Amino acid sequence: MNDEFAPQISIEPERYELFEASKYHFDLDRRDFIKTFGLGILFIVPLSRTLAQQRGQEESGRARGNNNVPNDVGAWIHIDEDGAVTVLTGKVEFGQNARTSLTQAVADELHVPMSLVHLVMGDTDLVPFDMGTFGSMTTPMMAPQLRKAAAAAREILIAMAAEQLKVPPADLQIIDARFVNHDKSKTLTFAEVAKGQKLVKVIPENIAITKAADWTTAGSPATKVNASEFVTGRHHYTSDLKREGMLYGKILRPAAFNSTLVSVDTKAAEAIPGVKTIVDGDFIGIAAPSPETASKAVDAITVHWKSPGQPSNAELFDLLRKTTEQRGRGSRAQGSIADGLNVADKKLSETYTVAYIAHAPLEPRAAVAEWNGDKLTVWTGTQRPFGVRGELAEAFHIPEDKVRVIVPDTGSGYGGKHSGECAIEAARLARAANKPVKLVWTRAEEFTWAYFRPAGVIDVKSGVKTDGTITAWEFHNYNSGSSGIQIKYDIPNTDIQFHQSNSPLRQGSYRGLAATANHFARESHIDELANAVNMDPLQFRLKNIKDERLRDVLQAATKGFGWGNAKANKDRGFGLSCGFEKGGYVATCAEVAIDRSGKGDPTVRIVRVVEAFECGAIVNPLHLKNQIEGAIVQSIGGALFESIKFQNGNILNPHFAQYRVPRFSDTPSIEVVLVDRKDLPSAGAGETPIVGLAPAVANAIFNATGTRIRSLPLAPNGISTANVSPPFEHHQASAGSSSTL
Amino acid sequence: MARVTALNINGKKTEVDVDSAVSLLSVLRNSLDLTGTKYGCGEGQCGACTVLLDGQPTRSCVTQVGRAAGKQITTIEGLEKDGKLTPLQEAFIKADAMQCAYCTSGMLMSASALLAKTPRPNRDQIVKGMNGNICRCGVYQRIVEAIQIASGQQVAGLDPQVLGPQASSPTPSELRARLGTKQARTPAVPGQ
């Protein structure tokens, strides 16, 4: 793999992932570097052209303005006097195991064991600017940057060691973190080379990095680098931190969304010893010596809110259509839909819907804020440390260099922790209390005041010939987004559009974004077309797909599954889907069992899933498999039963007892087939494996029952006739569920 | 209000002075800094806060500390013996049975209780015993495998790579000892 591949990875602009670049940049000169890192050798990696362009023309790294330092810094690597390797990157660790895969990349190029490499991640005072950890960009973008840095560092270190040992550089190699000459008569450690140094080296842009076929550390399975910290409970997540004199925060939430404060009486709360009450506009918060006291104080406040009337689930899909823009975005019409339908033997027109769902990260939003004079430090689990730094600076009218955001390895996010609301709330309380404050959102707050994966309505109109050739494809997505909207089916007449609507609920990024909705609609509809012309779903897809990478995963998954070997019956069905997104190709086969033994509607259990995934050269097969398995399990929720219920500005199911998420008993047998393409650049894998399950399960349910369900979730209360057409009517909130828990 | 003044935690008598109605979770985390036990929902629905009370898996978020007084409380911090991981902890690392790992403490406590009662659980017993614990990253299959490994069972279909040579994952202190480094390796912060 080398850098010329990088520009081929196109990051589709997705409105839920676009954020303002930070407004300020502050210089860090050479003395600062030494003060920050101590003695040793610092390698600065200039940002690649691709990444720099992504940041926008106004954007640059922090190190601007120093003659020794490039304008755009991608990453820093430091070798300290003890010979330890510290890598600084703006990426954060949320369970996707970037800490492990980036460690592998550096260890691989530097020819040192992984245990010698330590990553400092997501600390805005230490690491170079980074937009954030989302969009599956760490592996295709950051890993090659760090590889370059490490490869160049290796060559420079060898040259320095050679000078010290008075041998030609070509005579030296690095073996297990030691410089060794040809007959091993002369050796030096990293520490001996770095001793007393005050060097800052800028790494050339054109350095060659190791090809995937020659990787030694990367490409092999590695367990989580700091796993022992987690199995012992020693790791400190944000919510585990404690600072000297720290108070506990609690926010009094409005009665409903979009409420305004009419009146508030905090006297009774203030009478409680140690309690600090803050009312600032519509913000009402408490800082108290214990969480229990904070709760008691909040309960003691008398408050009146004014809340406007607001929509509910019942009107959702009508509303999304009504408030949408007429002209879609990203329209790439080809040919003529009318012509394509004219030559078709069968025409279909169907509508699909997806519900709002919650990320429900097991660690809810948390922040610890501390003011030292006019400098604010906030520990918080966010996927955008620099974005949250900007939000804090704006909220408190202070320059960004007065704000430090530190992101401890965090209890997951799945796209749900881009924003800094909890950090701002904690900082507001800390400023008022003049003491550090920790704020941890409750589960109900996390379900209510975070943001959701967008709901959406998707209309598909299509035509097909009896021989299985698709002739027309018109696709309109209202509100859920444009990720994964494009197709690899070879269809001469296409019109594919995304229309933005006014969402009644706060919505934002989610693992895979709209790719799940778009794959659900597309792969369900493809199945309907196959059925319309009596073709096997696999043969139908292969007939209409030329793309080799997509065909490869389709064939790998169906082979692993034994597609076509077993016959469906009314209690057992098989379904298939395929797709591509963010540089990854996926095919999913699902087997479902229909249980008719209960009193209510028949229920669905996913029995077995085989998913094939290809994302270029595999960095860590162990963690890649783990990511794919996890994505499959997480997608079971959105596929079968997850759905946010809302009414008049309230979330009706903000608890795990009411909002069902996948559990052990929901987990099918999962087999992952990895397709390793060492000739292709590595793409990220955190998101795309999630898109295949929902349509595969919908198709499997149809295969067994003949019932075509076109809305997600497919079977919140079993397979009911209400689910057969899009739910434009109101459904009862599902407090319980028919499947086993 | 009744006070609780002593708790038996991880084999040691620990002095406290807390209202007996406060949750055990809050006392462990906020009064005693035993933060390995996690808050996930506060409603006993997710299992992140699981501890053992006289060996019984218990949701500490919905257990008043008064009810734990006089019982043997075991938290995640009490699993290791003489700095050595239990076979179950080792198996979680080996099977890569975690991603963000926020659920891991609760999973380990529930699994410890399961294995104490059922030393060689089959898959159904594991699913039944663990179903109160939520992992949003979805590593359930690997947790089942880890429990099977810890109970000395052959794990059908387990990726042979998982059981192959493992990359070591030393703690920062182990790493420092190995490198002979005296201080923490996180760089100093300018201005602090």
Interface residues (C-beta under 8 A of the other chain):
Chain A: D32 K35 T36 F37 G38 H78 D80 D82 G83 A84 T86 F94 G95 Q96 N97 M114 S115 L116 H118 V120 D125 L126 P221 A222 T223 K224 V225 N226 A227 S228 E229 F230 V231 T232 G233 R234 H235 H236 Y237 S239 D240 K242 Y248 S290 P291 E292 H359 A360 P361 L362 E363 P364 N372 K375 R404 D409 T410 G411 S412 Y414 V440 T442 R443 P621 L622 H623 K625 N626 Q627 E629 G630 A631 I632 V633 Q634 H655 F656 A657 V661 P662 R663 F664 S665 T667 I670 E671 L741
Chain B: D19 V22 S26 R29 N30 D33 L34 T35 G36 T37 K38 Y39 G40 C41 G42 E43 Q45 C46 A48 T75 I76 E77 L79 E80 L85 Q89 F92 I93 K94 D96 M98 Q99 C100 A101 Y102 C103 T104 S105 L108 I126 V127 K128 M130 N131 N133 I134 C135 R136 C137 G138 V139 Y140 Q141 R142 I143 V144 G157 D159 Q161 V162 G164 Q166 A167 S168 S169 P170 T171 L175 R178 L179 G180 T181 R185 T186 P187 A188 V189 P190 G191 Q192
